[in-house]
Amino acid sequence: MGQLSIKCKEGVDKGTKESKPTIIVRNDVGKLLLNALLYPGIKTNLQKNSVVAIFHTSGANDGSDKVVARTFFIRTKTEEDRNKLATAMQEYAPAS
């Protein structure tokens, strides 16, 4: 199952660049699987019970600060949950 949350800075309106919206995904044990900023114009591809999106994450675990674009496939239980997630991602993403 795991846990997914979208966090923003406190006291700043969502949907602005200053809010720095971050999507965080953890597995059941609590290990961090995804920690990435939502960016302006993020495109989400809706599939049956999942959302596919490209996130910019830190590169390999070699200590470098290289940023790499990766495609993430986020599964949900139902299509309704998928729609809520896609709407929240678009709502929290900064305006272009």
Sequence and secondary structure as in RCSB ss.txt:
>XXXX:A:sequence
MGQLSIKCKEGVDKGTKESKPTIIVRNDVGKLLLNALLYPGIKTNLQKNSVVAIFHTSGANDGSDKVVARTFFIR
TKTEEDRNKLATAMQEYAPAS
>XXXX:A:secstr
  EEEEE  TTS TTSGGG  EEEEE TT  EEEEEE  TT  EEEETTEEEEEEEEE  SSS   EEEEEEEEE
 SSHHHHHHHHHHHHHHS   
